[in-house]
Amino acid sequence: PLGLKWDCVNYSCAYDAVITCMYNICQDHAPKWSARLKTIGVHVEPLGTGFEAVVNKTRSLETVRDQLRTILSISNPTTFPMGPVYTYIDKLTDALFGDSFWGVDTV
């Protein structure tokens, strides 16, 4: 799939954008990024496992997204609300990658 199906019950715009980009990067450069995802952060590691399950056709990208969203919402329901409420993409990327500068890497 090129991206995720938007969840109109639990607005998923920010999650869809970030996960679509990450998934496509990981697929285009699988060997390098599969290992790297497991070291970036506590919330990114499950995405690596989830992406592997998507490739193996045992999970959908929407399920991976929803699992991440649930984890983040439990840890901080104000910043990562459920329902028809938007999530700030910068808050999501900070939760996933931290607020440090990652720089540029040639893949």
C-alpha positions as CSV (number, residue, x, y, z in Angstrom):
1,P,0.0,0.0,0.0
2,L,1.1,3.6,-0.6
3,G,-0.4,4.8,2.6
4,L,-3.0,4.3,5.3
5,K,-6.7,4.6,5.3
6,W,-7.7,7.6,7.3
7,D,-9.6,6.9,10.5
8,C,-12.6,9.2,10.6
9,V,-13.6,8.1,14.1
10,N,-10.2,8.6,15.7
11,Y,-8.7,11.3,13.5
12,S,-5.4,9.8,12.3
13,C,-3.9,12.4,10.0
14,A,-0.6,13.0,11.9
15,Y,-0.1,9.3,12.4
16,D,-0.9,8.4,8.8
17,A,1.6,11.0,7.5
18,V,4.5,9.9,9.7
19,I,3.9,6.2,9.5
20,T,3.5,6.3,5.7
21,C,6.8,8.1,5.3
22,M,8.6,5.8,7.8
23,Y,7.2,2.6,6.2
24,N,8.2,3.6,2.7
25,I,11.7,4.6,3.8
26,C,12.0,1.3,5.6
27,Q,10.8,-0.7,2.6
28,D,13.1,1.2,0.2
29,H,16.1,0.6,2.4
30,A,15.1,-2.4,4.4
31,P,18.4,-3.8,5.7
32,K,19.7,-0.5,7.0
33,W,16.5,0.8,8.5
34,S,15.2,-2.4,10.0
35,A,18.0,-2.5,12.5
36,R,18.0,1.3,13.0
37,L,14.3,1.5,14.0
38,K,15.1,-0.7,17.0
39,T,17.5,1.9,18.4
40,I,15.8,5.2,17.7
41,G,13.4,5.3,20.6
42,V,11.0,3.4,22.8
43,H,8.0,4.2,20.6
44,V,9.7,3.6,17.3
45,E,10.8,0.0,18.1
46,P,7.2,-1.4,17.9
47,L,6.9,0.3,14.5
48,G,9.9,-1.8,13.3
49,T,8.2,-5.0,14.5
50,G,4.9,-3.8,13.1
51,F,6.4,-3.1,9.7
52,E,7.9,-6.6,9.6
53,A,4.4,-8.0,10.3
54,V,2.9,-5.9,7.5
55,V,5.5,-7.3,5.1
56,N,4.7,-10.8,6.3
57,K,0.9,-10.0,5.8
58,T,0.1,-10.7,9.4
59,R,-0.9,-7.2,10.3
60,S,-2.1,-4.1,8.4
61,L,-0.5,-0.6,8.6
62,E,-3.7,0.6,10.1
63,T,-3.4,-1.9,13.0
64,V,0.2,-0.8,13.5
65,R,-0.9,2.8,13.6
66,D,-3.8,2.1,16.0
67,Q,-1.5,0.2,18.3
68,L,1.0,3.1,18.4
69,R,-1.8,5.6,19.0
70,T,-3.2,3.6,21.9
71,I,0.3,3.4,23.5
72,L,0.8,7.1,23.2
73,S,-2.7,8.0,24.3
74,I,-2.4,5.9,27.4
75,S,0.9,7.6,28.3
76,N,-0.3,11.1,27.5
77,P,-4.1,11.4,26.7
78,T,-3.9,15.2,26.5
79,T,-1.2,15.3,23.8
80,F,-2.4,12.2,22.0
81,P,-6.2,12.2,22.3
82,M,-8.5,9.6,20.9
83,G,-11.7,10.5,19.0
84,P,-12.4,13.2,16.4
85,V,-9.5,15.4,17.6
86,Y,-6.4,16.3,15.7
87,T,-2.9,15.5,16.9
88,Y,0.0,17.9,16.4
89,I,2.5,16.2,14.1
90,D,5.4,17.9,15.9
91,K,4.3,16.3,19.2
92,L,4.1,13.0,17.5
93,T,7.6,13.2,16.0
94,D,9.0,14.4,19.3
95,A,7.5,11.4,21.0
96,L,8.9,9.1,18.4
97,F,12.3,10.6,17.7
98,G,12.9,13.0,20.6
99,D,13.6,16.6,20.1
100,S,17.3,16.2,19.1
101,F,18.6,17.0,15.7
102,W,19.2,13.9,13.6
103,G,21.0,15.5,10.8
104,V,21.3,14.1,7.3
105,D,22.4,10.6,6.4
106,T,23.0,9.1,3.0
107,V,21.0,6.0,2.5
